[in-house]
């Protein structure tokens, strides 16, 4: 059974940092494309970052490039999103997403709230 559980959200001041975690079970990272998405109030869910397995290629949306880093710890079955230089516009619920190959079955976590405010 595939499960994704996010943690690490919270309230942070502008310019601060947070590290989100996504603990997974039921599949291996080597057979998945992993993503972080976010959804702000009143807005559509948007893709933030993608990683194609441990040591794989990474890509970022223009809005977070240079500030956020996506990574995987295969031994801990956990994906991370390190977020630095946070801005109020980064406030959203952050979701991890798994696209499991070869069938491309897709799964979502429950989300974790990030609020950037002074």
Backbone torsions as a table, in degrees:
resi	resn	phi	psi	omega
1	UNK	NA	126.4	-178.8
2	UNK	-80.7	131.8	175.7
3	UNK	-138.0	142.1	174.4
4	UNK	-131.2	126.2	-177.5
5	UNK	-129.1	113.8	179.2
6	UNK	-86.9	153.9	173.0
7	UNK	-156.4	168.9	174.2
8	UNK	104.0	-4.0	178.1
9	UNK	-71.8	172.2	179.3
10	UNK	163.6	-166.6	179.9
11	UNK	-100.9	130.0	-179.8
12	UNK	-140.7	150.4	178.9
13	UNK	-79.4	154.2	175.5
14	UNK	-53.7	137.3	-176.6
15	UNK	90.2	-9.8	-178.8
16	UNK	-82.9	-175.7	-177.2
17	UNK	-131.3	152.5	171.6
18	UNK	-144.4	152.6	174.7
19	UNK	-124.6	115.8	177.9
20	UNK	-90.0	147.2	177.2
21	UNK	-122.2	148.8	174.4
22	UNK	-133.2	101.7	178.5
23	UNK	-84.9	129.5	-175.1
24	UNK	-120.0	157.3	173.8
25	UNK	-150.9	157.2	176.6
26	UNK	92.7	-1.2	176.6
27	UNK	-161.1	170.8	178.7
28	UNK	-113.0	145.7	-178.9
29	UNK	-61.1	-27.5	-177.8
30	UNK	-66.2	-16.0	179.3
31	UNK	-114.8	28.1	-176.7
32	UNK	-143.4	149.5	165.7
33	UNK	-103.0	123.3	-174.5
34	UNK	-108.5	142.3	-178.2
35	UNK	-139.8	154.3	166.5
36	UNK	-112.2	131.9	173.4
37	UNK	-120.4	166.4	173.1
38	UNK	-145.3	155.3	177.9
39	UNK	-139.0	117.0	177.1
40	UNK	-89.6	157.9	-179.7
41	UNK	-56.5	130.3	177.8
42	UNK	76.4	5.1	-178.6
43	UNK	-121.4	162.4	176.9
44	UNK	-75.7	155.0	175.9
45	UNK	-66.4	136.0	-178.3
46	UNK	-125.4	148.2	176.5
47	UNK	-76.0	133.0	-178.7
48	UNK	-106.3	-49.2	-175.1
49	UNK	-155.0	151.6	-179.6
50	UNK	-134.6	142.8	173.0
51	UNK	-139.1	134.1	-175.4
52	UNK	-98.9	65.3	176.3
53	UNK	86.9	171.2	-178.7
54	UNK	-57.8	125.9	-179.5
55	UNK	72.2	8.1	-177.2
56	UNK	-83.5	-177.5	-178.6
57	UNK	-70.4	152.8	179.9
58	UNK	-126.7	147.1	174.7
59	UNK	-144.3	155.6	-174.3
60	UNK	-137.7	152.3	171.7
61	UNK	-69.9	155.8	-179.4
62	UNK	-60.5	-30.7	-175.9
63	UNK	-70.4	-19.0	-178.1
64	UNK	-120.7	-5.7	-176.7
65	UNK	-58.3	132.5	-179.5
66	UNK	88.9	-11.9	-179.7
67	UNK	-115.7	-33.4	-177.2
68	UNK	-109.0	149.1	176.4
69	UNK	-134.1	125.3	176.8
70	UNK	-97.0	140.7	-179.6
71	UNK	-153.3	166.5	179.2
72	UNK	-131.8	135.8	168.6
73	UNK	-110.5	99.9	-174.8
74	UNK	-62.1	-37.2	-178.4
75	UNK	-67.1	-25.8	-180.0
76	UNK	-101.6	2.7	-178.2
77	UNK	50.8	43.0	-174.3
78	UNK	-135.9	137.2	172.2
79	UNK	-105.8	149.2	-177.2
80	UNK	-127.5	158.3	168.1
81	UNK	-135.3	105.2	175.7
82	UNK	-84.9	122.6	-175.7
83	UNK	-118.6	116.8	179.2
84	UNK	-115.8	164.6	178.2
85	UNK	49.0	48.7	-174.7
86	UNK	-66.2	145.8	-178.8
87	UNK	-120.8	157.1	177.2
88	UNK	-55.2	-33.0	-179.4
89	UNK	-72.5	-5.6	172.9
90	UNK	-82.4	-6.6	179.1
91	UNK	-61.4	124.0	-176.3
92	UNK	-177.4	170.3	165.5
93	UNK	-89.5	127.0	-178.2
94	UNK	-101.9	132.6	-177.3
95	UNK	-121.9	139.0	169.3
96	UNK	-95.8	151.5	-172.8
97	UNK	-140.1	137.2	178.0
98	UNK	-121.6	129.7	172.6
99	UNK	-111.9	106.8	-169.9
100	UNK	-95.8	125.1	-176.5
101	UNK	-91.2	156.9	4.9
102	UNK	-89.0	-7.0	-175.6
103	UNK	-80.3	-12.3	-177.7
104	UNK	63.9	32.7	170.1
105	UNK	-61.9	141.5	-174.4
106	UNK	-121.4	140.4	-178.1
107	UNK	-137.7	148.3	178.9
108	UNK	-120.5	149.5	167.4
109	UNK	-83.3	-179.2	-175.5
110	UNK	-85.6	-13.5	178.5
111	UNK	95.2	152.0	175.2
112	UNK	-137.8	134.6	-174.3
113	UNK	-81.6	131.0	171.6
114	UNK	-118.6	124.5	179.1
115	UNK	-123.6	123.1	179.3
116	UNK	-111.4	110.3	-174.3
117	UNK	-159.3	147.8	175.2
118	UNK	-93.4	NA	NA
